[in-house]
Amino acid sequence: MSKRLLAFLQALLVVLLWSASPPLSKIAYAELAPVQLTALRFWGAAIVLLPMMWVHSRPVVRRLGRRDWLQLILMGILGFSLGNTILYIGLETLPSTTTSFLLNGIPIATILLGLLILGEKPDWMQWGGLFVTVIGGLVFFGWRIEFDQAYAVGLSLVGVLAISLHGILARGMTRSERIDPYTLTAIPMGVGSLILMVFAWPFPRLSWPVLAILAWLMLINSAIAFVLWNHALKHMQAFEISITSNLMPIGTALLAPLLLQEPMTGTGWLGMLISLAGVVLVGFGGRSPGLKSRML
């Protein structure tokens, strides 16, 4: 099996695992606030990963320069302290499928950030994909968003922007081949979750079902999933990883009725498929070469 095919299968596995995160998180909100859940989830994953990094990646860590450490710290703040926390706050108000759908904006934001920060110019197919994705979003939300939903949607989109910036930094460091998946995952996750722990304390007493959900989110959907994802980033094109990640809303839409009794309407499915088609056009329209140059 080629490294490229293995990376693709790893990315698909991660997307399947992450599809369960929104509905599982909503169940845990009965006992935990979004900031508390995010802090515990990523702090627990970092505790698991840091010893593994120490065993497998000590030479890599010793070679890191000041700029590398600054980028890793910034990744922790953007991806974990801000991005995921804001998405979890939005998830507390929005249906889990809606929050998952908003993650479709990550590759779109990456294209736009590439234009603004990296000087990349999308071609006609990518601009067409952006337009199709916007139409899909309008169809998904029924062409209008209620006022009480607008705040949560806007907040979630800020989280999408932070995660997109995190992804640009991650791709740049991974493609330079000067860092490994353990280091790229453990250090930002540890930094981001440590900041959150300050704001999340004190923690309530949790029931066994919520503890089981938290353990799954820590070990499977965070520690293992993020290492696999960062490994896949090394062997997949930027557009390939973006397309793969946008299968997540479909998985969430299938799981949400089972776990939360949140039904998905026919219009919702149509909007999701239209948006996914737009993301595919964005991906196949260009390869975002700048992501491995100026951000190194």
C-alpha positions as CSV (number, residue, x, y, z in Angstrom):
1,M,0.0,0.0,0.0
2,S,1.4,3.4,-1.0
3,K,2.0,6.1,1.6
4,R,-0.5,8.3,-0.3
5,L,-3.3,5.7,-0.2
6,L,-2.5,5.0,3.5
7,A,-2.7,8.7,4.3
8,F,-6.1,9.0,2.5
9,L,-7.5,6.0,4.5
10,Q,-6.2,7.6,7.7
11,A,-7.9,10.9,6.8
12,L,-11.2,9.0,6.1
13,L,-11.0,7.2,9.5
14,V,-10.4,10.6,11.3
15,V,-13.4,12.1,9.5
16,L,-15.5,9.2,10.7
17,L,-14.3,9.7,14.3
18,W,-14.8,13.4,14.2
19,S,-18.3,13.0,12.8
20,A,-19.3,11.7,16.2
21,S,-17.8,14.6,18.2
22,P,-20.7,17.2,17.8
23,P,-23.5,14.9,19.0
24,L,-21.4,13.3,21.8
25,S,-20.4,16.8,22.9
26,K,-24.0,17.9,23.1
27,I,-24.8,15.0,25.4
28,A,-21.9,16.0,27.7
29,Y,-23.2,19.6,27.9
30,A,-25.8,18.4,30.4
31,E,-22.9,18.5,32.9
32,L,-20.1,20.5,31.4
33,A,-19.8,24.0,29.9
34,P,-18.3,24.2,26.4
35,V,-15.0,25.6,27.8
36,Q,-14.8,22.9,30.4
37,L,-15.4,20.1,27.9
38,T,-12.8,21.5,25.4
39,A,-10.2,22.0,28.2
40,L,-10.6,18.5,29.6
41,R,-10.7,16.9,26.2
42,F,-7.5,18.4,24.9
43,W,-5.6,18.5,28.2
44,G,-6.3,14.8,28.6
45,A,-5.1,14.1,25.1
46,A,-2.0,16.2,25.6
47,I,-1.1,14.2,28.8
48,V,-1.3,11.0,26.7
49,L,0.7,12.5,23.8
50,L,3.5,14.3,25.6
51,P,5.2,11.2,26.9
52,M,5.0,9.6,23.5
53,M,6.5,12.7,22.0
54,W,9.3,12.5,24.5
55,V,10.1,8.9,23.6
56,H,9.7,9.2,19.8
57,S,10.5,12.8,19.0
58,R,13.3,14.1,21.3
59,P,15.7,14.8,18.4
60,V,13.0,16.7,16.6
61,V,12.1,18.8,19.7
62,R,15.8,19.6,20.2
63,R,16.1,20.9,16.7
64,L,13.2,23.3,17.0
65,G,14.2,27.0,16.7
66,R,12.6,30.0,18.3
67,R,10.4,30.6,15.2
68,D,9.2,27.0,15.3
69,W,8.2,27.3,19.0
70,L,6.4,30.5,18.3
71,Q,4.4,28.9,15.5
72,L,3.5,25.9,17.6
73,I,2.3,28.1,20.5
74,L,0.3,30.2,18.0
75,M,-1.2,27.0,16.6
76,G,-2.2,26.0,20.1
77,I,-3.9,29.4,20.7
78,L,-5.7,29.4,17.3
79,G,-6.7,25.8,17.0
80,F,-7.5,24.8,20.6
81,S,-7.8,27.8,22.9
82,L,-9.9,29.7,20.3
83,G,-11.1,27.7,17.3
84,N,-12.4,24.5,18.9
85,T,-13.7,26.4,22.0
86,I,-15.7,28.8,19.9
87,L,-17.1,26.0,17.8
88,Y,-18.2,24.2,21.0
89,I,-19.9,27.3,22.3
90,G,-21.8,27.5,19.0
91,L,-22.7,23.9,19.2
92,E,-24.4,24.5,22.6
93,T,-27.0,26.6,20.7
94,L,-27.0,25.1,17.2
95,P,-28.0,21.6,16.1
96,S,-24.9,19.4,15.9
97,T,-25.4,18.9,12.2
98,T,-25.5,22.6,11.6
99,T,-22.2,23.1,13.5
100,S,-20.6,20.3,11.5
101,F,-21.9,21.8,8.3
102,L,-20.2,25.1,9.2
103,L,-16.9,23.3,9.1
104,N,-17.3,23.3,5.3
105,G,-16.0,26.8,5.6
106,I,-12.5,25.7,6.7
107,P,-11.2,25.0,3.2
108,I,-13.0,28.0,1.8
109,A,-11.4,30.2,4.5
110,T,-8.0,28.6,3.7
111,I,-8.3,29.6,0.0
112,L,-9.2,33.2,1.0
113,L,-6.4,33.3,3.5
114,G,-4.0,32.0,0.9
115,L,-5.0,35.0,-1.3
116,L,-4.6,37.6,1.4
117,I,-1.6,36.2,3.3
118,L,0.2,34.1,0.8
119,G,-0.5,35.9,-2.4
120,E,-2.3,33.0,-4.0
121,K,-4.9,33.7,-6.7
122,P,-7.8,31.3,-7.0
123,D,-8.6,30.3,-10.6
124,W,-12.1,30.4,-12.2
125,M,-13.0,26.9,-10.9
126,Q,-12.2,27.9,-7.3
127,W,-14.2,31.1,-7.5
128,G,-17.1,29.0,-8.9
129,G,-16.7,26.6,-6.0
130,L,-16.9,29.5,-3.5
131,F,-20.1,30.6,-5.2
132,V,-21.6,27.2,-5.2
133,T,-20.7,26.7,-1.5
134,V,-22.4,29.9,-0.5
135,I,-25.6,28.8,-2.4
136,G,-25.4,25.5,-0.5
137,G,-25.3,27.4,2.8
138,L,-28.3,29.5,1.8
139,V,-30.2,26.3,0.9
140,F,-29.2,24.6,4.1
141,F,-30.4,27.4,6.3
142,G,-33.6,27.9,4.3
143,W,-32.4,31.2,2.8
144,R,-32.7,33.0,6.2
145,I,-31.2,32.6,9.6
146,E,-33.2,33.4,12.7
147,F,-31.8,36.1,14.9
148,D,-31.1,33.8,17.8
149,Q,-29.2,31.5,15.4
150,A,-27.3,34.3,13.7
151,Y,-25.1,34.9,16.8
152,A,-24.1,31.3,17.2
153,V,-23.5,30.9,13.4
154,G,-21.3,34.0,13.4
155,L,-19.4,32.8,16.4
156,S,-18.9,29.4,14.8
157,L,-17.5,31.1,11.7
158,V,-14.9,32.9,13.8
159,G,-13.9,29.5,15.1
160,V,-13.7,28.3,11.5
161,L,-11.3,31.2,10.7
162,A,-9.1,30.4,13.7
163,I,-8.9,26.7,12.7
164,S,-8.1,27.6,9.1
165,L,-5.1,29.7,10.3
166,H,-4.1,26.8,12.5
167,G,-4.2,24.5,9.4
168,I,-2.1,26.9,7.3
169,L,0.6,26.8,10.0
170,A,0.4,23.0,10.4
171,R,0.7,22.3,6.6
172,G,3.7,24.6,6.3
173,M,5.5,22.9,9.2
174,T,4.6,19.4,8.1
175,R,5.6,19.8,4.4
176,S,8.9,21.2,5.4
177,E,9.6,17.8,7.0
178,R,11.3,19.4,10.0
179,I,8.6,18.2,12.5
180,D,6.8,15.0,13.2
181,P,3.0,14.3,13.9
182,Y,3.6,13.7,17.6
183,T,5.3,17.1,18.1
184,L,2.9,18.9,15.8
185,T,0.0,17.6,17.8
186,A,1.2,17.4,21.4
187,I,2.8,20.9,21.9
188,P,-0.1,23.0,20.4
189,M,-2.7,20.8,22.1
190,G,-0.8,21.1,25.4
191,V,-0.4,24.9,25.1
192,G,-4.0,25.5,24.0
193,S,-5.6,23.3,26.7
194,L,-3.4,24.7,29.5
195,I,-4.7,28.2,28.7
196,L,-8.3,26.8,28.7
197,M,-7.8,25.0,32.1
198,V,-7.3,28.4,33.8
199,F,-10.7,29.6,32.6
200,A,-12.5,26.3,33.0
201,W,-11.7,25.6,36.7
202,P,-13.4,24.4,38.8
203,F,-14.9,21.3,37.3
204,P,-18.1,19.6,38.4
205,R,-18.6,16.0,39.4
206,L,-19.4,14.0,36.4
207,S,-21.6,10.9,35.9
208,W,-20.2,7.7,34.4
209,P,-21.9,8.2,31.0
210,V,-20.3,11.7,30.6
211,L,-17.0,10.4,31.9
212,A,-17.1,7.7,29.2
213,I,-17.9,10.3,26.5
214,L,-15.0,12.4,27.8
215,A,-12.6,9.5,27.7
216,W,-13.6,8.7,24.1
217,L,-13.1,12.4,23.1
218,M,-9.8,12.5,24.8
219,L,-8.2,9.3,23.6
220,I,-9.8,8.5,20.3
221,N,-11.2,11.7,18.8
222,S,-8.2,13.8,20.0
223,A,-5.0,12.0,20.8
224,I,-5.2,9.3,18.1
225,A,-7.3,11.3,15.6
226,F,-5.1,14.4,15.5
227,V,-1.8,12.4,15.2
228,L,-3.3,10.5,12.3
229,W,-4.6,13.7,10.7
230,N,-1.2,15.5,11.0
231,H,0.5,12.4,9.5
232,A,-1.9,12.4,6.6
233,L,-1.1,16.1,6.0
234,K,2.4,15.1,5.2
235,H,1.4,12.9,2.2
236,M,-1.8,14.5,0.8
237,Q,-2.3,17.6,-1.3
238,A,-4.0,20.5,0.5
239,F,-7.2,20.1,-1.7
240,E,-7.4,16.4,-1.0
241,I,-7.3,16.9,2.8
242,S,-10.0,19.6,2.5
243,I,-12.3,17.5,0.4
244,T,-11.9,14.6,2.9
245,S,-12.7,16.8,5.9
246,N,-15.9,18.0,4.3
247,L,-17.4,14.5,4.5
248,M,-17.7,15.1,8.2
249,P,-21.2,16.8,8.1
250,I,-22.6,13.9,6.3
251,G,-21.4,11.5,9.0
252,T,-22.8,13.8,11.7
253,A,-26.1,14.1,9.9
254,L,-26.3,10.3,10.0
255,L,-25.4,10.0,13.7
256,A,-27.4,13.0,15.1
257,P,-30.8,11.3,14.7
258,L,-29.5,8.2,16.5
259,L,-27.8,10.0,19.4
260,L,-29.8,13.3,19.8
261,Q,-33.1,12.7,17.9
262,E,-32.1,15.7,15.6
263,P,-33.8,14.9,12.3
264,M,-32.3,16.1,9.0
265,T,-34.7,17.7,6.5
266,G,-34.5,17.1,2.7
267,T,-33.6,20.7,2.2
268,G,-30.8,20.3,4.7
269,W,-29.4,17.3,2.8
270,L,-29.7,19.2,-0.5
271,G,-27.8,22.3,0.9
272,M,-25.1,20.1,2.3
273,L,-24.6,18.2,-1.0
274,I,-24.5,21.5,-2.9
275,S,-22.0,22.9,-0.5
276,L,-19.8,19.8,-0.8
277,A,-19.9,20.1,-4.6
278,G,-18.6,23.7,-4.2
279,V,-15.8,22.5,-2.0
280,V,-14.8,19.8,-4.5
281,L,-14.6,22.5,-7.2
282,V,-12.4,24.7,-4.9
283,G,-10.1,21.7,-4.3
284,F,-9.7,20.5,-7.8
285,G,-9.3,24.1,-9.1
286,G,-5.9,24.5,-7.5
287,R,-3.3,23.0,-5.3
288,S,-2.5,26.0,-3.0
289,P,1.2,25.9,-3.5
290,G,1.8,28.8,-1.2
291,L,1.0,26.9,1.9
292,K,4.4,25.3,1.9
293,S,6.4,28.4,1.2
294,R,6.0,31.7,3.1
295,M,4.6,30.2,6.3
296,L,7.7,28.0,6.9
